[in-house]
Amino acid sequence: MTADRAANTNQFARAAVAASDPAPSETQGQFGTSALSGDTRRAESAKASELIERAETSEFSEADTLPLDDAQSLAAAINERVSLRPPDPAWARAFELERDRLRAVAPGMFVQIEHIGSTAVPGLVAKPIIDILAGVASLEGVDALVDRLCESGYATSREFNATLADRRWLMRWKNGHRTHHLHIVTHGGEPWNARLAFRDALRLDSALAERYGVLKTELASKHHDDREAYTDAKADFVRSVVRRPLRR
């Protein structure tokens, strides 16, 4: 398996796939139970845990490049602790900066780029990771775009992406922590529409967003060491919001 990482990128100390709030068709677990075999997952998880521990000590610096390959990054993501932060107005600016950078890195490739996930909803608790939805005209040939992005600060898992029929997923890191998730989908397709519908519903209905925040906080406490259980437990709420008419 080939590791898709730029040599000068801070690598995989706290890798995670933890995609943005899932569309209804993506609520059977974010990582896929078949992505890694049991023995491989245990071995890679052990190494990822060791590297995560190093990242949290003074011996780990921003300049370090950790030897995590795709499988190890996926294992680290699956085992990452769920940690929510209070809402931060800086999240909106962080999205704008990365949106502009993406347009400069791949001019003309994106039809539209949107801020999604909980960091896109003012007043909502969230994992401090900027989720970005990038719409392209077609996923045909999109892997060449993924390669270009991996040369410009992103990293990904080809093995995980191979399980995704309707999108591609990438991440960025700084100081051993994830900072961005990038979801590349067909502009105007079901994944695009569902994610924006969920975000917009929360933005337009403060009571709904408050309920979601309470749910997230409760589930993060209950499933703080099981990211897939945390995601699965939100699925019914997400489905109910995506299916209802959008209030204006």
C-alpha positions as a Python dict, from the first residue, in 0.01 Angstrom:
ca = {
    (1, 'M'): (0, 0, 0),
    (2, 'T'): (132, 347, -86),
    (3, 'A'): (135, 620, 179),
    (4, 'D'): (5, 946, 31),
    (5, 'R'): (189, 1206, 235),
    (6, 'A'): (395, 1510, 153),
    (7, 'A'): (743, 1471, 300),
    (8, 'N'): (731, 1809, 469),
    (9, 'T'): (388, 1764, 626),
    (10, 'N'): (351, 1710, 1001),
    (11, 'Q'): (231, 1352, 994),
    (12, 'F'): (-26, 1147, 1176),
    (13, 'A'): (40, 1203, 1545),
    (14, 'R'): (-332, 1252, 1602),
    (15, 'A'): (-475, 1125, 1276),
    (16, 'A'): (-848, 1088, 1242),
    (17, 'V'): (-1104, 1041, 974),
    (18, 'A'): (-1393, 1168, 1186),
    (19, 'A'): (-1584, 1305, 894),
    (20, 'S'): (-1833, 1585, 934),
    (21, 'D'): (-2187, 1509, 1046),
    (22, 'P'): (-2277, 1221, 815),
    (23, 'A'): (-2541, 1211, 551),
    (24, 'P'): (-2809, 943, 601),
    (25, 'S'): (-2631, 694, 377),
    (26, 'E'): (-2310, 719, 581),
    (27, 'T'): (-2427, 628, 928),
    (28, 'Q'): (-2305, 268, 946),
    (29, 'G'): (-1973, 386, 1092),
    (30, 'Q'): (-1729, 630, 943),
    (31, 'F'): (-1434, 404, 893),
    (32, 'G'): (-1587, 79, 774),
    (33, 'T'): (-1535, -246, 962),
    (34, 'S'): (-1362, -402, 662),
    (35, 'A'): (-1101, -127, 624),
    (36, 'L'): (-848, -312, 841),
    (37, 'S'): (-827, -675, 950),
    (38, 'G'): (-850, -745, 1324),
    (39, 'D'): (-481, -836, 1364),
    (40, 'T'): (-367, -544, 1151),
    (41, 'R'): (-591, -300, 1337),
    (42, 'R'): (-456, -411, 1676),
    (43, 'A'): (-95, -386, 1564),
    (44, 'E'): (-136, -49, 1399),
    (45, 'S'): (-344, 82, 1690),
    (46, 'A'): (-62, -4, 1929),
    (47, 'K'): (188, 191, 1722),
    (48, 'A'): (-51, 482, 1675),
    (49, 'S'): (-112, 498, 2051),
    (50, 'E'): (261, 516, 2114),
    (51, 'L'): (299, 799, 1864),
    (52, 'I'): (4, 987, 2008),
    (53, 'E'): (164, 963, 2353),
    (54, 'R'): (486, 1106, 2209),
    (55, 'A'): (290, 1391, 2054),
    (56, 'E'): (162, 1491, 2394),
    (57, 'T'): (508, 1517, 2553),
    (58, 'S'): (771, 1786, 2524),
    (59, 'E'): (996, 1561, 2313),
    (60, 'F'): (756, 1591, 2020),
    (61, 'S'): (805, 1908, 1818),
    (62, 'E'): (625, 2056, 1520),
    (63, 'A'): (916, 1963, 1296),
    (64, 'D'): (889, 1592, 1370),
    (65, 'T'): (772, 1362, 1092),
    (66, 'L'): (609, 1056, 1242),
    (67, 'P'): (637, 724, 1056),
    (68, 'L'): (266, 650, 1032),
    (69, 'D'): (146, 490, 712),
    (70, 'D'): (-214, 479, 587),
    (71, 'A'): (-318, 183, 800),
    (72, 'Q'): (-168, 333, 1114),
    (73, 'S'): (-333, 669, 1054),
    (74, 'L'): (-667, 497, 1009),
    (75, 'A'): (-616, 301, 1331),
    (76, 'A'): (-522, 619, 1515),
    (77, 'A'): (-840, 784, 1385),
    (78, 'I'): (-1061, 499, 1498),
    (79, 'N'): (-910, 508, 1847),
    (80, 'E'): (-896, 884, 1892),
    (81, 'R'): (-1074, 1025, 2195),
    (82, 'V'): (-1387, 1234, 2133),
    (83, 'S'): (-1317, 1582, 2269),
    (84, 'L'): (-1552, 1877, 2221),
    (85, 'R'): (-1462, 2244, 2261),
    (86, 'P'): (-1674, 2553, 2324),
    (87, 'P'): (-1768, 2751, 2012),
    (88, 'D'): (-1489, 2970, 1879),
    (89, 'P'): (-1545, 3262, 1637),
    (90, 'A'): (-1198, 3195, 1494),
    (91, 'W'): (-1328, 2882, 1324),
    (92, 'A'): (-1505, 3086, 1055),
    (93, 'R'): (-1186, 3274, 968),
    (94, 'A'): (-986, 2951, 966),
    (95, 'F'): (-1225, 2816, 703),
    (96, 'E'): (-1194, 3129, 488),
    (97, 'L'): (-816, 3111, 492),
    (98, 'E'): (-809, 2744, 392),
    (99, 'R'): (-1078, 2794, 126),
    (100, 'D'): (-866, 3062, -37),
    (101, 'R'): (-556, 2845, -12),
    (102, 'L'): (-734, 2553, -179),
    (103, 'R'): (-842, 2775, -467),
    (104, 'A'): (-482, 2885, -513),
    (105, 'V'): (-345, 2529, -494),
    (106, 'A'): (-597, 2390, -744),
    (107, 'P'): (-729, 2682, -950),
    (108, 'G'): (-1045, 2608, -1142),
    (109, 'M'): (-1087, 2260, -992),
    (110, 'F'): (-1359, 2340, -739),
    (111, 'V'): (-1708, 2450, -837),
    (112, 'Q'): (-1782, 2563, -482),
    (113, 'I'): (-1624, 2530, -137),
    (114, 'E'): (-1835, 2539, 180),
    (115, 'H'): (-1776, 2531, 555),
    (116, 'I'): (-1970, 2240, 710),
    (117, 'G'): (-1981, 2043, 1032),
    (118, 'S'): (-2031, 2182, 1379),
    (119, 'T'): (-1757, 2445, 1350),
    (120, 'A'): (-1971, 2603, 1078),
    (121, 'V'): (-2262, 2662, 1317),
    (122, 'P'): (-2225, 2966, 1545),
    (123, 'G'): (-2265, 2882, 1914),
    (124, 'L'): (-2230, 2506, 1873),
    (125, 'V'): (-1978, 2292, 2060),
    (126, 'A'): (-1748, 2101, 1825),
    (127, 'K'): (-1431, 1907, 1780),
    (128, 'P'): (-1180, 2182, 1688),
    (129, 'I'): (-1143, 2066, 1329),
    (130, 'I'): (-1255, 2269, 1028),
    (131, 'D'): (-1472, 2055, 799),
    (132, 'I'): (-1464, 2168, 438),
    (133, 'L'): (-1698, 2051, 163),
    (134, 'A'): (-1541, 2095, -181),
    (135, 'G'): (-1768, 2043, -480),
    (136, 'V'): (-1622, 1929, -811),
    (137, 'A'): (-1794, 1882, -1144),
    (138, 'S'): (-1722, 1508, -1143),
    (139, 'L'): (-1528, 1255, -939),
    (140, 'E'): (-1378, 1119, -1261),
    (141, 'G'): (-1006, 1179, -1238),
    (142, 'V'): (-1037, 1319, -886),
    (143, 'D'): (-745, 1109, -758),
    (144, 'A'): (-506, 1333, -951),
    (145, 'L'): (-649, 1626, -755),
    (146, 'V'): (-600, 1431, -431),
    (147, 'D'): (-235, 1378, -523),
    (148, 'R'): (-189, 1751, -583),
    (149, 'L'): (-345, 1834, -247),
    (150, 'C'): (-121, 1581, -73),
    (151, 'E'): (175, 1772, -212),
    (152, 'S'): (35, 2089, -53),
    (153, 'G'): (-14, 2000, 310),
    (154, 'Y'): (-288, 1737, 307),
    (155, 'A'): (-268, 1364, 373),
    (156, 'T'): (-512, 1083, 308),
    (157, 'S'): (-566, 708, 311),
    (158, 'R'): (-613, 549, -30),
    (159, 'E'): (-736, 235, 141),
    (160, 'F'): (-1011, 425, 319),
    (161, 'N'): (-1096, 632, 12),
    (162, 'A'): (-1137, 311, -187),
    (163, 'T'): (-1436, 229, 35),
    (164, 'L'): (-1605, 561, -55),
    (165, 'A'): (-1806, 562, -376),
    (166, 'D'): (-1928, 922, -353),
    (167, 'R'): (-1642, 1128, -208),
    (168, 'R'): (-1274, 1158, -128),
    (169, 'W'): (-1144, 1247, 215),
    (170, 'L'): (-825, 1426, 326),
    (171, 'M'): (-685, 1584, 644),
    (172, 'R'): (-436, 1845, 758),
    (173, 'W'): (-233, 1858, 1080),
    (174, 'K'): (-42, 2105, 1291),
    (175, 'N'): (160, 2026, 1601),
    (176, 'G'): (39, 1667, 1596),
    (177, 'H'): (-333, 1751, 1585),
    (178, 'R'): (-584, 1751, 1305),
    (179, 'T'): (-684, 2099, 1191),
    (180, 'H'): (-893, 2037, 878),
    (181, 'H'): (-1102, 1770, 710),
    (182, 'L'): (-1159, 1803, 337),
    (183, 'H'): (-1451, 1619, 175),
    (184, 'I'): (-1445, 1625, -204),
    (185, 'V'): (-1784, 1540, -356),
    (186, 'T'): (-1978, 1596, -676),
    (187, 'H'): (-2128, 1943, -666),
    (188, 'G'): (-2506, 1923, -641),
    (189, 'G'): (-2505, 1549, -566),
    (190, 'E'): (-2671, 1379, -268),
    (191, 'P'): (-2370, 1405, -32),
    (192, 'W'): (-2331, 1773, -118),
    (193, 'N'): (-2699, 1850, -65),
    (194, 'A'): (-2735, 1645, 254),
    (195, 'R'): (-2440, 1805, 431),
    (196, 'L'): (-2548, 2156, 342),
    (197, 'A'): (-2907, 2081, 441),
    (198, 'F'): (-2794, 1969, 786),
    (199, 'R'): (-2568, 2270, 836),
    (200, 'D'): (-2830, 2517, 716),
    (201, 'A'): (-3101, 2368, 936),
    (202, 'L'): (-2883, 2415, 1243),
    (203, 'R'): (-2787, 2769, 1141),
    (204, 'L'): (-3148, 2869, 1090),
    (205, 'D'): (-3295, 2709, 1403),
    (206, 'S'): (-3113, 2799, 1723),
    (207, 'A'): (-3332, 2568, 1932),
    (208, 'L'): (-3247, 2277, 1704),
    (209, 'A'): (-2877, 2361, 1725),
    (210, 'E'): (-2901, 2378, 2103),
    (211, 'R'): (-3063, 2033, 2115),
    (212, 'Y'): (-2789, 1898, 1894),
    (213, 'G'): (-2523, 2051, 2117),
    (214, 'V'): (-2675, 1888, 2424),
    (215, 'L'): (-2688, 1553, 2243),
    (216, 'K'): (-2327, 1583, 2128),
    (217, 'T'): (-2209, 1667, 2479),
    (218, 'E'): (-2395, 1372, 2631),
    (219, 'L'): (-2266, 1131, 2368),
    (220, 'A'): (-1910, 1259, 2391),
    (221, 'S'): (-1917, 1187, 2764),
    (222, 'K'): (-2068, 843, 2712),
    (223, 'H'): (-1853, 740, 2414),
    (224, 'H'): (-1538, 945, 2470),
    (225, 'D'): (-1317, 649, 2380),
    (226, 'D'): (-1530, 514, 2094),
    (227, 'R'): (-1555, 754, 1802),
    (228, 'E'): (-1766, 525, 1585),
    (229, 'A'): (-2018, 471, 1865),
    (230, 'Y'): (-2034, 847, 1911),
    (231, 'T'): (-2103, 898, 1541),
    (232, 'D'): (-2355, 616, 1518),
    (233, 'A'): (-2546, 749, 1819),
    (234, 'K'): (-2600, 1082, 1638),
    (235, 'A'): (-2732, 916, 1322),
    (236, 'D'): (-3103, 927, 1402),
    (237, 'F'): (-3086, 1296, 1486),
    (238, 'V'): (-2895, 1375, 1166),
    (239, 'R'): (-3138, 1175, 951),
    (240, 'S'): (-3439, 1346, 1103),
    (241, 'V'): (-3296, 1690, 1033),
    (242, 'V'): (-3185, 1618, 676),
    (243, 'R'): (-3526, 1476, 585),
    (244, 'R'): (-3735, 1762, 711),
    (245, 'P'): (-3818, 2071, 501),
    (246, 'L'): (-3571, 2356, 549),
    (247, 'R'): (-3715, 2646, 746),
    (248, 'R'): (-3639, 2996, 617),
}
